[in-house]
């Protein structure tokens, strides 16, 4: 009898955590995007297109719907050629949306001798891995909020992809119902606040972090931006949606006081803390599971600049 009880409890424990994203999955996604074969994913290169196709494949694995048309790839013009953002939708119980975004392009290869591939593991394969992880978690669930997942291109050239897709009128049905957007930017390392923590840019402009932290699980916490003087809120893809007066903040773990891999060849898997990333992804998703349009409706205050 004891053996049967043990087996039952073991099965229950396995079932209870069946939706958790594994560290192996996290490693697979970020390693693929930050591989030498991707050659730094610079916009306008075949490797950048390859990265877009890979993200499309991940969205397909999660049975996500297209944002528009008959493809996850949303084209825009880059120097007379076609480049792609990648966009997918998860229908929830409500017409209200939460957005999860990040840029997948990086700065490509340099002319330096030796290792000249800027793999961009932290910047920003980690952000894409995080939004994919959230999609993974909700694959077999129906959250209260609907969800839109957007992988932006061309951030390194001036946020070109996020500007293009934010102006796409075919997506207005989503934008008009978008309650908040979380833009993941460099989340591969442990934040200065410790494990299982992130910071939010522009925390002084809305109550998003307060509302999120009220529902946060397992010790996850969003801290205020410790680098407010750098105005990071206005320097990443979230600002393309701020200009539409959509609540949009960037989420990061990058310790800017001691980071040495930014736009360097050593931004590779050697600096990735996959255990911490996995913990953040799962706890972020479990917190999102508690959110609904009734308890999560963040607002801007009069301090934000929409221009």
C-alpha positions, 0 to 999 in steps of 0.5 A: 500500500505504501508503494502505491501511495508513493507512486500516486504522489510521484505522479501527482508531483510530476503532473503538477509541474508538467507545464514548467519549462525545462532548463534544457529547453531554455538552453536549446533555444538560446544556444541555437539563436546564439550559435556561430552558425547564426553569425550574429543575426544582423538584419539583412543577412541570410542568418537573420532570415534563418533566425526569423524562420527558427522563431516561427518554428517555435511559435508553430510548436506552441500551436499559436495563431498568426497575427496577420495573413498566413504566416508568422513572418511579418515583412517590412522594408529594409534598405529596399529588401524584405526583412521580417518581424515574427508575430503570433497570438495565443487566444485567452478567455478575454479579448484583452491582450498582454504582449511579450516581445524582444528583438532577435537581431544582433550586430553580426560579425566584425573585422577583428582577428580571432573570434569575430562573431558577435553571438548576442546570447544576452543581447538578445537571444535571451529575450527571445528565449524568455518570450518563447518560454512563456509561450511554452508554459501556456501551450496547453492552457487558456489564460484569462488574457489573450497573448501576443508574442512579437520578435522584433528585427532591426533593433540594433539599427534604430528599432526599425522592426518594432517601429514598422510593426507598431504602425501596421494597421492590420494589427490594430485589433490587437493594439486597441486591446493591449493592456500591457507589453513586456519587452524582454531585453538582456535577461541572461545574467543574474541581476544585481538584486540577486537570483529570481529578480529583474528590473523594469525600465521607466518604473516611475511612469506607470503602476505595472510593476506594483500590480505585477509584484502583488501577484508575483509567485515564488519570490520573483520580484520586479525592481525599479530601474537602477539606471534611470539616468540612462533613460533606458525606457526610451532606448529600447523597442518598448518605446515604439508602443509607448508612442501609441500610449500602450503600457510598455516597459522593458524587463532586464537583468543586466548589471550595467555597473559591471557588464563587459560583454555588451556588443562584444564577441564574448556575449556568448553562452559562457555568460548565460545563467540558464538556471536563473533564466529558467526560474525567472521564465517559470515564475513569470509565467505562473504570475501571469497565470494569476493575472486577469483584466479584473486585477491587472489594468496598469495605467501611465501617470503624467510623468511619461513622454509620449513623443 
